[in-house]
Amino acid sequence: FDMVSFVSLTKKTEVNNVPSHTKLEVYPATWSLTEVYDPNTNARVNFHYSKVTEKYNLDLLYSEGVPVCYTNYTGNNGNTVIRTKVYSENKSISSFLDSITGNNQVIEFVKGSRSDLNESSGCLLQSLKKGRKKNPKRMVYNFAYNYVSDRLMLKTISKVGENGEDGGSHQFQYYGGLPARGTYNHDYWGYFNGKQNTTSLPPMFDLQGADLEPDASGTYIQAGTLSKIIYPTKGSIAFEYEPHDFGIEYSFDSLKQATNKALVPVSLTIISENLLPKTDTLILDTIQIVSFSRGFNPNYYRAVIKKDGVTVPFSNNLQYQSYSLDPGTYIIKVETGGSIIPENELENNLMAVLNVSYNKQITTPERHKPCGGLRIKKIITDSGNGITTKQYEYRQSGDQSVSSGIRSDFLPLYYRYDNNVYTNGDYGLLITEQVWLTRISANQYPYSFTSGSTVGYSEVKESEVFTNVQQEVTNNGYSWNRFRSLKDIRYKYFREYSTIGTGYYELCFYPSTSSVDIIKDENDYLRGTLLSKSDY
């Protein structure tokens, strides 16, 4: 087994113009193959590597924190957004293949430099040479690249025979519109969506407990992905994509149906008639702005609002007013108060009305909840003699209206951290306790322990249609493929957080074990393995 070392070195961090320096090392468990051995023939194939350091210059990253709860023992409360400027560099040290050697054959990997990484570090595969050990002639595959928005992209692979003959080339095409690195124009999961965002905070950010709108774009999200490969024979293969979705998700060790939380505008009308007091109850699921509309003469009536027996500030003199109220149960009472109603005005003041407008949180089951990232929708192969179209549907075979997607990990991009401020150092008087939800534009902190999408699919339907040059269509049937889906190992160490009316998820803290221990996932290799395939 081999180890890849990822080192994140923060050159400078400014929080409210106060600089600091940190260094984070993460060691994901990974391996590299060194030898394949056939005990019957004694044939061996050996793999040779060299260490390569890659420095990812992330430069200026903006981090914005929003307090979930904030307690100041001097009596002051706050709801301030803290903006942090981070000048950082990520460095990885990993093994790259130099050659593969057998008893008679050798494959050599020729590396070249790349300009999209910091200090021109790292390498790219410039060519692959294949031949016999005792023969200096080699068949060569040359790799040509270009840079799009500071990203390295493979452009062509051309083949040159042992005697210099042209073996043709493969051409690679991509969906356009790729934005600059570190763009804020992304959805909740960090994928490009074409929006003109001005902050790294999540789209539709609120503290009212509703699910954030996915805000994903099926068009923009494809930017930079492979769209087509053209073969030397002029045949081609094209790819169409669509956003992920899921109908089931892991909650710790258990599976549950996916749900959506929505805030539905509702109103409560409290009417006092014939000078009799009227009391009603207002229940708020989340912290939110509540609006009041007074329909009575404040000289003769008043509204009293209480929560847990404590009177909530309210002005009876204003006809329209709004307040930010915490979750909980409020008792609202409309009653006579102030001056006695004169007899000549009694007929017009026998009724008092108070309208209350607020949002009620509704949780509904979701059969195919959108999620960030892409999956294959169609693969279209043009052989020159006809077109074969393979289409993929990610639904449950028992109920094809329900997504077969299973979310195996936390919703990404947000982490929670605690910040306690003391007098006289760590052992002084605790004066401020802060809890923050934070997101950074690089979407790299903390490091994701699951590669790729957090959604896996338990079932995928693959159907195939062939269209010949005469435009005659042949249906070649379909198959149901069933896969293993497992929860991510992070659930062993972190928990979800949904109190204080936020509806968000948190990574509460890093446990007091080393990073190596955190990342080990003994079942990781099983995730996505094929269990069965049925053809129809």
N, C-alpha and C positions, 0 to 999 in steps of 0.2 A: 504494500500500500504506500501511496505517496500522499503528500499534504500540500495543499495550495494555501498560501498565506495572503490574506487581504489586509492591508494596512491603510487606515484612513487617518491622514494627518491634517489637522485643522491648522492652517497657517496663522490665521487670526480670526477671532470672533468678536463682534461688537454688539453688546446688548445695552441699549441706551447709551451708546458711545463709550462703554467700558470694555476694553479688549481683554481677551483671555485666549489660552492655547490648550488644546486637548489632543489626545492621540488614542485611537481605538483600533485594536487588532482583533480580527475575526479569523478563525481557522476552520473552514468547512471541511468535513471528512470527505476525501475524494481519493481516487486511485488511478494508477496508470498501468496498462498491461506491459509486461516486460518480455514474456516468452510464451510461445505455444509449442507444445511438445507432443509428438506422436510416439507412444511407447512401442508400437509394433514395428515401425520403420526407423526409429531413432531420428526422424526428420524434425528439425527445429526451425522456428521462425522467431527472430529476436527483434525487439523494438528498442530504439535508441533515442534518447531525449537530451535536450539542453534546457537550462533554466532561463526564463525570459521575464524581465521586469516590465510591467506596463504601468504607466502613471496617467491616470485620468484627471486632467486638469478641469475641475468643476468651477474654478474661479469663484464668482460671487453668487452665492445662494441666499435667498431670502427665506427666513423662517418667521412665521407669525403665530403667536400664542394667544389663545383666548381663555380667560379664567373660567373654569367650571365652578369652583367655589373659592372664596377668598375671605379669610377671617383676619381682621386686624384688631388686636387687643387694645389699641388706643381708641377704638370706637369708630374708625373710618372704614368704609367699605368701598370697593372699587370694581369696575368692570372694564378694565383698560386692555387694549390690544398692545402687546409688546412685539416690536419688530426687531428682528435680529439679522445682522449681516454676517455671513460666514464665508471666509475665503479658504477654500479647502482643496485638498488633493487626495485622491484615492490611488493607492498603489497595490498592484497584485503581482505576486511572484509565482509562476506556474511553469509546468513542463510542456514543451513543444517538441513534436517529433522531428528528429533529424534524418532517420532512415529506418527502413524495415529490411532485414536481411534473412534470406533462407539459405538452403544448401547451395543453390545455384543462382537464385534471383536476388536482385537488390532494387529497392525503391528509395530514391533520395529526395528529400524535401529541401528546396532552396528558398531561403527566407529573404525578404527585403524590408526596408524601413517604411514607416507610415508617418504621415504628418498630422493626423487628427488627434494624436495623443500628446500629452505634455512632454516637452523636451525631446520630441521625436523618439520616444520610447516605444517598446513593443515591437511587433513585427507582423508582416503579412506573408502569405504563401506566394512566392513569385513564380515558381515552377516546380513541377514534379517530373523526375527522371526515372525511367524504368528500363531495366535491361539485365544481362547476365554478368556475373561477377568478373569473368575473365575476358569479357568483350567490352572495349571502351565505348562502343556505340550505344546510344540510349534513345528510346522513344521519349519525347518531351511533351509535356502539357504546360503551356504558358498561361498564366492568370493575369488579366488586365483589369484595372480598377478605375473608378473615378470617385470624386467626393461630391456629395450632395448635402448642403447645409451642415458642412463639417462632419459628415458621416462617410465612412469608407464603404463603398458598394462594389460588388463584383460586376464587371461589365461583360467580359468574354472569357472563355476557355478555348484556346486554340491548340490543335494537335500537330506536332511535327514528327515525321517518321524517322527511323534510324539513319536513313540516308538523306535526310533533309526534305523529304517530300511533304507537301501540304496535306494534312489530314482533316481540314475543315475546322469549324469553330462553333461553339455553342454561344448564343447571345442571351443576355438576361435583361429583362425590362421590369420596371417598378412603377407602382402608382405614385404620381407626383404630389406636390404640395407639402413636402416635409418642412416643418417649421424649424426655427433655430433651437439649439440646445437650451434647456432651462426655461422654455416658454411657459407662461402662465395659461396659455390657451389650451387647457385640457379639462377632461371631465373629472368626476369624483375619483376615478381610479388612476388618473394620471395620463390617460391616452388623449392624443390630439383630437379636438372637436371643432376647431375653427372659430371658437368664441374669442372675443377680444377682452379677455380678463385682465384686470389690473392688479390682482392680488394673488398670492399663493394659497389663500384660504379656500376651502372647498366651495364649489358652486352651491348656491341656495343655502349658505350657512345660516343656521338659526339655533336658538336654544329652546325651541318649542317642542322638541321631541318627535317631529315628523321625519319620515325618511327623506333624505336628500334626493332631489330629482336626479336620475342617472345622467341626464344631459349628454349622453353619448351620441356620437354621430356615426352612422354606418358608412358614410362617405368619407369624411375626413380621417376617420380612425385607420383607414387603409393606407394612408400616406407612408411611403417608404417601404411598403411590403412588396414582395415579388408578385408581379402580375403575369409574366409570360416568359417561357424559355423557347427559343427558336433553335432547332437542331440543324446540323450541317446538311441534312437532307431537305431542309426547308419545311419540314413538318414542325409542329409546335405543340406545346401544352400550356394552357392558360388557367389561372386560378381566380375564383371569386370568393369573397369572404363576407361574413356577417358577424355582428356582436354576439358575445356569449349571453346565455341566460341560464337560470336554474329554478327548480321547483322545490328542492329539498336542500337543507343546510344542516351542518353540524352545530349543535349547541353543547359545547364541552364534549362528552363522549356519546351523546345521543343524537339521533337524527330527528328533525322536525320539519314540518311543511314551511316553506317560505311565506312570509307575510309582508304586507305593506302597511305603513302607518301614514295616515293622511289627516290633515287638520281641516275639518268641515266647519264653515261659518254657521253659527246658530245664534238664536236670540232668546232672551228670557224677559217676559213682561210681567211686572208686578203691579197689580191694581188694587188700590185701597178705595172701598166704596162706603158711602153713608157714614163717613168719619170713623170707620172701624179700621184698626191697624191690619196690615197684610204682611205676612212673612213668607219668604221663599228661600230655597237653597241653591247656591251656585257652586258647582263642582268643577274645578280646573285640573286637567290632567298634566298640564305643562306650564312653565312660566311663560307669560304672554301679556300682550297689551289688551286690556279690557276697556270697552267704550261704554259710556253711560249717557243716556238722553233723558233729561228731566221733563215730565209733563205735569207739573203742579206748581202752585204758587209757593215759593219758599218762605213767604211770610206766615203761611198757615200749615205747611207740611214739611217733613224732613225725611231723608233716607239715612238709615244707620246700617253700616256694614261691619260685621265682626268675623274674625277668624280665631278659633281656639279661645274664644271669650275676650279677645283683645280687639278694640275698635280700630278699624282701618281708616286712615285719613280720607275724607271725602268732603267736597264743597257742595253745599246745597244751593249756592248762589249762582253757579254756572249751569247753563242749560245743557251744554255739551262738554264732556271731559273724558280723558282717557288716563289709565294708570297701568303700570307694570305690576302684575300680581303674580305671586308665587303659586305653585301647585297646592291644592288643598281644598277644604270645604269652607265656604263663606255663607254666613247667614245674613240675608238682606231684609230689612224691615222698613216699610213705608208707613208712617204714622203722622198724626197731627202733631204740630209743634210750633212754638213761637206764639204769635198773637192769636186771640180768639177770633174766629171768622164772624164778621158783622152779619146781622140778619139779612141785610139787603144784598149780600154777596154769597149767602149760603147756598142758594140754588146752583150757582156756577162753580162751586168748589166742593161738591159732594163726592168728587172722584179725584184721585191722584194716581198718576201713572209713571213708572220708571222702566225704561227699556234698557236692557243690558245686552251688548253684542260681544261675543267671544268665539273662540275656536274649540271644537270638541275633537279629541283624537279618536279616530276610527281605525281599528286594525282589521284588515281583510286578508284572506288567504290569497296567495299569488301562485298561479299555475306555471308561469314562465316569466320570472323576474329578470329584467335586464341586468347585465353585469359588464364591466369593462373588459376590453381585449377582443381578439378575433378568433373565429373558427372557420374552417373551410366550409363553404356552401356548395361550390361546384368545381369540378376539375374537367376541363374541356380539352380533349386531345384530337389534333388534326393530323392524320397520317398521310394526307394527300389523296387517299381513296375514300375518305369519309370522316365524319366527326363522331367521336364517342364522348358522351356527356355523362359523368357520374355526379349524382346529387346526393347530399347528405342531410338527413333530418335527425335532430337530436330530441327525440320524444320517447316516452315510455310506450312499449308495445301494447300494454294492457289498456292504456288511455292516451291516445296520441295528441290530446289537447294539453297534456302535462309535460313539461320539460323533463328530460332525463338528467339534467345537470344537477350536480351536488356541490354546493360550496363547502370546501374542506378547510378553509382558513378564515381568519379574521378579515373584515373589510379593511383594505390596506390604507396606507398613507398617513395615518394619524397615530400619534403616540401621546401618552399622558406622562407627565412628570411632576413631582412634588418639589416645591421650593420653600424651604423654611428659613426665615431670617431671624437671627438672634442678636442680642446685644452681648458684648464681651465674648465673642467667639461662640463655638458650638455649645458651650456649657453655660451660657448666659440666659437671660430671660427671653422666652419665645414671644416675639412681638407680632409676627406676621406668618400666616400659614397659607400658601397658595397652591392651587392645583390647576395645571394647564393642559389644554388640548392643543397639540401643535402639528403642523404639517410643513414640510419643506418642499421646495420646487423640484429638487432632484429625485424625490421619491425613493431615497436610498437609506433612510434612517428610521428605525433600526433595519439592519439588513434583512431582506426577506429570506426566510429559511425554506420556502417552497419555490422552486423555479417555475416561471411561467404563470399561467392563470391560476387563480384560486378555485376554479371550477373544473370538476372532472365529470365525465358522462358515463352513466351506467349502461346506456344503450344508445346505439347509433344505427339508423337505417340507411343503407347504401343502395341506391337504385341506378340502373344503367340503361341508356338509350343510345342506339346507333343510327346515324343518318348518313346515307350514302350520297354519292355525287348527284344522283337523280332525285335527291330530296325524299327518298323513301325511308320511313322511320321503322325501326325494329326495336321492340321492347325486350331487353335481355333479362328482365326480372329484377329481384332485389334480395338483399340479405339483411338479417338482424345480427349486429355484433354487440356482444355484452362484455363489459369491462369491469375490472375491480376498482372501486373508489374507496379511499381511506382518508381519514382525517389527518390534518397536519400535526406534526409532533409538538408544535408550539402550544397546543391546548394542554399539554402536560405542565407547562410552566406559567402560562398567562391565563387570565380570566377576562370575561366580558364585563362591561360596566354600563349600566343603563339607568342609574338613579339620578337624582337632582334634576329630573325633567329634561335631560339632554338627549336621550335616545341614542347616544354614541357608543362606540366600543373603545376600550382602552387596553393598552399594554401596561399593566399596573406598575411593574418594576422588573428589572433584571434580577433573577435569583442569585444567591451568593455562591454560585458555582461558576466554573470557568466557561468561556464561550464554547470551547470544544464540547463540553458536556451538554450544553444547551442544544446544539445543532444536531447531535446524533439522532438519527431516525432509522431504527432497525428495519422498518417496514417501507421505507421510501422506495425501494426498488420494485415493490409490488404494485405501487399506485399506477393505474392505467394499463395493467397487463390484461391481455385478452383471455376471457373465460370461456366463451363459446361463440360459434358462428352458425347461423341457420340460413340456408339458401332457399329461395322460393321462385 
